[in-house]
Structure formats: structure tokens, C-alpha cells
Amino acid sequence: MTTLPALLLLLLAFASPQVEVEGLLSAHGYGKPKPDAALDRVASVLAERLSGATSATPPTESADLLSHLLARAQISDAQVLPYTLRHSALGEFTTQLPLFVARLDRTKPPTHFGLSTFIRGREMTTTLLLVHRGVLLSVPLPRQGATGGFVAVHGGLERGYFRPRVLFAPPNGGRVRDRPAWTLDRHVDATVFFDAGPGIYGVEIVADSQYGPVVLNNHLVYVGVPVPALPVLHLMPPEYEGPPDLAFMRLVNEQRSAHGVPVLRLWPELTEVAREHALELSEQHVLVHATAESGNLTTRLTTRGLRFTQAAENLADAAFPRQALAVMLSSPGHKRNLLDPRWTHAGIGLVGRYYVLDMVRLAP
């Protein structure tokens, strides 16, 4: 059993998977993403672990493992798309690549990638990680911080993004802070202070684009508490009462109640808007707030003639309701939206793994 880097694979075949990946992405108009050694190492561990996985292994365990490996490698990019395939010949992986490339979100093309193949007996497991790196950090964000300390967030912003800001979620349910972080030379520049005592702090970089706001970087800093040595698994509960979209709504309202925020009332017309957007996301295999077909949330609401004064939208790609909630709470921006006391009504859309939570304050 061994893990083969791309160079050794090149010796075993006329064209390596790395060359195939670069060529296929270029042929489909995605340019030429850069190979990343840190992503290669993450792909190597993931390929080895998944080579022993069974068909009964929950997909959430793979996602939790990937999140842990990325954090350990100090990779905090929010847009990471993994692809793993078991195959008995090198050519099988490259023939399946077009199906994977067809799922890519053209609004966030891959800029970097990692690739590794693990061999167990006669079977190979290849893992490809595609990353859209919208901000190139000068120094990776730390996983460990000191109480009362701080971290400087600096980096260059990629083309297509503007008005970057840093969202900061202190531990113990503290209010999410939102700080402008742009400079005249298109750099991200902000300082985050760990001034709310020990606990887990969320740091998120968000920027605007022509498609709406995009989370570029999402990171957890453990301040005065130990960094997890193993993945934190989000296990699926044995069952839920009723449909999963309504179960998710109950979980959202439980969170709001726990934080002293009024619960949301389900609005059927808003639910229809959320479901239609969830269907769009499922058909296009993307997680975006705006599409060419339906526009952004404001457009979708006004097209339906719905009257509101303010609105917000949370999205998640998750296997079950509690995981969708965990995904949203791990993002400072999504957490702030979810616990905002201004919202009075909500609509839930769920198609496949795509959750859409639309929240509004109704016009008087």
C-alpha cells in the first residue's frame, strides 16, 4: 500500500492525472489552476483513508475528515470541492473527470488544486481537491490564539471581488462583528482581537461580487482551549419527526430561542421562493445566492410581489438538518443572519442536499 505523487504517476502512464486535470479544466474555459503542495498532502491522507471506506460510511464523516485535514494544513479557503474515485486503472479516473468538471461553479472557478492516488492491492483511490482562492493571505491564519491577543488578517484580493470585510464571531454566543477590510491597492487588511475570553472564535472573509456576497475564507481559532486532535464528527441522528425541511425550521427556532431571539414564522409564499432557488442550486450543482435565471434574493422576492422591508438568505450543502444548521453556525455571516432579531418570517427550501433559508421582515 502506497501513495503515489503525480510525478510517479507520470512514469506509469502516458499522461498523468495532473496533466489530465490541467488540460481538461483549460479546455472547459477554467484556465490553468496552480498545483498546491499543501493540498496534495491533504489529498494524500484523504485518499488513503477513503480507500478503506465502505458503502455504508456516511458522507458526513468524509466531509468532517476533510474539514479537519484542511484546518490542520492551515488551509482556510471556503470554496473547496473534493472528488474521490476508486478505480483499477489510471485511465478510469481521467475518463470520469468530465462528469466532475460539469458540476463546477463558473462563478467561482478553481485557482489551485491538489491530487494524490493511493494503491491498495489492485485497487487505486484518487482524490482531487479543487479550490477557488479568492483571497491570497500573506500569512495563514493561526489555529491557536492567546486570550487577549489578536491576529492580523492581510491578503491580496482576486479580480472580480470588491468591498471585502472580516466577520468575527466571539465564543459563547457573542454578537458577530463586521469590519470593513479593504484598501486602495485591493488588499484585505483587518485586525481581530480575542477580547471575549477563552473559546472558539470564528473568522470569515466575505467580499462582494457581481453574483452577490461570497464567503472567501472561513476559519476557527481556538483561544485558551485546546485544538482538536481528531475530526469533530457530525453524526446523523437516527430519525426526525416529519419532513427534514420542517425539522430544520424547528432547529433554527430552537437556536433563536436559546439566544433570546423571537422565533420565525413560516411564510408559504416565501417557502415557495426558497424551494425554487434550492431546485436551481440542485440542478446546477452550485451554492450561490444569485443566478442568471432568477437573479438575487431581492429580485426573486419582488418578482413574486412579496412585500418586505429587509431580507437575508442562508445556504448550506448538507446531508441532514442538524448538519445544515452546524454549517450555518460555523460561518459568522450565516450565524449573524440566523440569529438576527429583525426577521419575522422565513421560507425553507430543500432539494437534495441544498438548503435555502430565506428570512424577511414584513412590510407594515
Secondary structure by P-SEA (a helix, b strand, c coil): cccccaaaaaaaccccaaaaaaaaaaaacccbbbbbaaaaaaaaaaaaaaccccccccaaaaaaaaaaaaaaacccccbbbbbbbbbccaaaaaaaaaaaaaacccccccccccccccccccbbbbbbbbbbccccccccccccccccbbbbbbbbbcccccbbbbbbbbccccbbbbbbbbcccbbbbbcccccccccbbbbbbbbbcccccccccccccccccccccccccccccccccccaaaaaaaaaaaaaaaacbbbbbbbaaaaaaaaaaaaaaaaaccccccccccccaaaaaaaaccccccbbbbbbbcccaaaaaaaaaacaaaaaaaaccccccbbbbbcccbbbbbbbbccc
